[in-house]
């Protein structure tokens, strides 16, 4: 038994060294930078007491929530269609999704900026159809950020939901229908609870990733729609204020950890309700 424990410890040693060097050490360095300024630990207090920083933090959370909800509403029917459509069509759609993930993000964002700008094809089409009287401002604002993040995050919501849906036994829906349940009841009481693991996984991936995005709001956003990642880059690269920039990064890390803890607690409660071990 002792030899087995020593062997297991030896096998875990490379992973522990890797985590210490590339995860724990950078975090310690980040914290050290945040308190290295003249204000020391008061940097955190001054930063959170600043109205501009609070507004940026609130905008980051609101954007993450908006992107998550929008992506979920679109990804759910796409995942369901992938489950019920034929194998050939499913492979074709999956190929489109995967190729979109492989394409350069910067190239995709510039393509979106050309499509949705005031003189772009989307606005021109709406004008020609008489649906609008003036071009819709969809770029260099919060709408542009929402469009760009939705476009980049959609595959990360579709794939986990599809993975969960594809494992649901169709006989469960058929049994509910035979027992007299309506389509709405089947959806809310049978299908949706079974899809919760995929939905929760997709939501946490999209929400956390959206909060830390830099390139999307930088390319498609405006000056009045700054997000936390932009604030960090601005403080560290333009103003060389490493204390404020790293303190903001720690706030982002703490917020992410809080979201993860809440997520795991909710999943634990849902698992207990289902009676799973």
N, C-alpha and C positions, 0 to 999 in steps of 0.2 A: 504493500500500500504506500509506504514511504517512497519507494523508488518510482512508483507511478505518479505520485504528487510532484516529485522532483522533475520527472520527465515533462509533465504538463506545464510546470513552471518554466522550464527551459524553452518549451515550444511557444509560450506566451511572451517570453522576454523580448523577441524582436518587435512584436506588436506594441508592447509597452514602451520600448525605446522610441519607436516611431511616433507614438502619441505624445510622448514627452518633448521630443525635438520639434515636431511640426504642428503641435496643437497647444500643449501647456506652455511651452517656452514663449511662443508668439503672444499668447494671452497675457502672460506676466509682463512681457515687454510693453504691450499695449497699455496695461494698467500703469506701469511705471512712467510711460510718456504722459499719461493723463494727469499725473500728480507732480510732474517735473517742473511745471510752470511756477511763476511767483506766487500764485494763489493756492498751490498745493491741492488739498482735498476740497477746498472751497470752489474749485473749478466746476465741480458737479452741481453745487448749489447755485452758482451764478448762471450756469448754462440753463438749468431747468427753470430758473426764475425769469429768464429772458422771454419776452412775448414773442419775438421772432422765432426762437427755437421751438417754443410750444406750438406755434402755428404750423411750423414745418413738420413737427412730430405728429400733430393731429392730421395734417394733410396726408402724411405717409400712411397712417392707419386707415383713413377714409378711402384712400386710393386702393390699398390692399383689399379692403372689404368689398369695394365696388367691383374690382377685377375678379375677385373670387366668386361673388354672386353671379355676375354676368357670364363668366366662363362656365359655371355649373349649369346655368339655365340652358346654355347652348350645347354643352358637352353631353348632358344626360340623354337627350334624344338622339344625338349622333351615336353614342355608345349602344343605345337600344337598337338603332337601325343596323349597326354592324353585327349585332347578335342575330337578328331575324332575317337579314338579307342573305343572298346566296354566297357561296364560298368565293367565286370569282370576283364579284363586286366587293366583297369584304376585303380581299387581298389588294384590290386596286385602291380602295380608300385608305387602307393601312399604308400602302406604298406612298401615297400622297402625304399622309401625316408624317411618316418617317423622313421622307425627302425634305419636307419643310423644316424639320428639326436639324437636318444636316446642312442646310443652306446657311450661308453667312448671315448672322443676325444684323450686322450693320447694313448689308445690301438689302435685306428685307425691309428694314426700317426706312431707308431712303426711298425704296419703291412705294411704301405706304405714304410717305410725305408727298410724293408726286401724284399719287392717286387721289388723295383727299385734300389737297390744297385748294385755294379759292378758284384757281383756273384749271384744276384737275378734272379727269374724266367723270368722277362721281358727281361733283357739283354741276358740271356741264350737262350731264344726263338729267339731273333733277330740274335744272333750268329749262331744258328743252321740252320736258314733259309738263311744265307748268306747275310743278309741285311746290316750288319755291320762287320767290321774286328776287332774291339776292343770294349770293353764295353763302353757304353755311360755314362758319369758322370752326373747322375741325382739326386744324393743326396749330401748333405752338400754344396750346392751352391744355386744360385738364381732359378735354374730349380726345385730343390726340394721344395723350398718355394712356387713356383707357383703351383706345383702339389698338395701340401698339402692344400693350401688355396682354390684352385679350388674345391678340393674334399669336404672340409668342408662348403664352401659357396654355392655350387650348389643348395641345397634345398631352400635357402633363395632367390634365383633368380627364381627358377621354380614356387614356390607357388604363389607369387603375379602376375606373368605373366599369369599363368593358371587361376587365379581368374578373371582377366580381359578378357581373351580370352573366357572363358566359358559364359560370358554375352553378347558376340557379336551375333547379329542376323544373321544367315546364309543367310537370304534373301537379305541382303545388298550385299554380294559377288555375289549372283545369279543375282541380278538386274544389277550389274556392268558388269557381263558377258553377259547378254542379250543385254546391250547397246553397246556391241562390244569391251569392254576392254580386253586386254590380261591378262594372268596370272600374269606377272610381274607388269603390271599397277594396277591390283587388289591388289596385295601385297603392293606396295609402296604407293598407293593413298587411299586405303580403309582400309585394315587390319592393317598395321603398325601404322597409326595415331590413330586407335581405341585402339591399344595395348600400346600406350605411357604411360598411367597412371601406368600400371603394370610394364613396363620396367623401368620407372623412379624410382618407389618405390624400385624395386629390386636392381637397380644400386646404389642408395644412401645407402641402407642397406649394400650391399657387400663392397662398397668402404670405407665407414666410419669404418666398422668393421675390414676390412683388415688392415687399417692403425694402428689400436690399438692392433693388434694381437701380443702376446708374445710367446705362447707355440709352434706355428707352425714354425716360424723361428728359435727358440731355438733348436728344435728337428731335423728339416730337413735342416736348413740353415747352412752356413759356417761363418767363422770369418770375411770374407770380404763382407758379405751381411747383416750387422747389420741393424735393423730397430729401429724406435724411441722408441717403448716399451722396447726393449732390452737395449737401452741406458739408459732409466730411471731406470730400475731395476739395471743395473750395477753401476750407479752413487750413488743410494741410499743404496744398500745392500753391494756392494763390497768396494766402496771407501768412503762410508758414507758422500758423498757430497750432502746433502739434498737440498742445494740452487740450484745447477746445475740440479739435477734430477727433482725437482718440477718446475723449470723454463722451462725445456723441456716439462713437462706435460702440462703446460699452453700454450706453443706454439702449442702443439697437439690439445688442446681444442680450441684455436683461429682458427686454420686451419679447424677444424671440423665445427665450427660455420660459417666460411666464406663459406664453401661448402654448408651448409644447407641453408644459405641466398640466395646463387646463385640458388640453387635447387628450393626454393619456388618462386623466381622471374621468373624462366623459366616456372614453372608450371602455375603461374599466367598469363604469356603471352600466353601460349598454351590454357589456359581456355578461355581467352578473344577472341582468334582467332576462337575457336569453338562456341563462342556465348553463353556460359553457364553463369549463374549468379554467 
